[in-house]
Amino acid sequence: MGKTAPAPTDLPLADLYAPIASDLQRAVAIMDREMQSDLPFVDGLAERVRAYRGKMLRPALLLLTADAVGKVTTTHHTLAAVVEMVHVATLVHDDVLDEADVRRQHKTINTMNGNEIAVMLGDYLISHAFHLCSSLDSQYASRLIGSTTNTVCEGEMMQLHHRGCYDLCEADYFEIIRRKTAVLTAAACTLGAKFADADGKLVVALGGFGTHAGIAFQIMDDILDLVGSEQKVGKTLGRDLDLGKLTLPLIHFLSNVDSSRRAKLLDTLRHDQTTSTGDAPADSRRSVADFLRDTGSLDYARGVARRHVDQALAVLTRLPASPARASLQAMTEFIIDRER
């Protein structure tokens, strides 16, 4: 009896990226050239940032979108490098804001070199992203990337403003994650379609695909921060609890339980904030996760992520069948399967 073919979400990313593998390599080469410095110390920091690149989901989305609607061009290679540089910059800055020690299973820049260097390195990446983007003849990409980074900063500031706010509503939570996460995946898909000469309506629709995929991704990321394995996820976990950042499972719990259980969870959260000097203690994280499992709040959040995945997949039905579309579909399903 022959082997059963793997489901799309069981395939390694190398297989999902197969339609644009050579294009992704070109984008990486552009990014590496752009980040070169005549200062050995800066070059060393840029080398360490390569570990932050991880799965390269955003440039892959841009290139696959382009391939699915038309063809990939040299402009797409540059834009793929730009969106990844912006993304990596946000990760470097996030690690400072969250006081994180681990990223991609390596020590963070802020841990090794201090917050000042990490902030400047993030700024360096953003500056180079715009420098690279300005090499294109069209100003469309520069303006979209500029608008996107503005929105990302607004989302981060909105989240900082609401730290320790235990009455945060779902509407504000979704506005935060739309701005800080989904707007960049939307931009990647928009740029992929736009510069492949897709018609205007399809460009807008694929931007919507990126928005739904980005929202689902952030919801699952927030769930993993509560119940994931640091070894598997590859970064410091429990920081949302430690810093008083409410995410969807917690918002659902606090909005749907009686006053006694609400008070117990709030006591746990406030205790972590006032006593923790590093990551939220593992036993506290397990205790909070148990609260959320017992009331169905984790399942609720997964269900919301699933609905956004389904909305993203519905957009892809507008594209002709192709290996690139199949990869986009599998990557979208992968968002839900990340915890497995």
Order of alpha helices (4+ residues) and beta strands (2+ residues): alpha-alpha-alpha-alpha-alpha-beta-beta-alpha-alpha-alpha-alpha-alpha-alpha-alpha-alpha-alpha-alpha-alpha-alpha-alpha
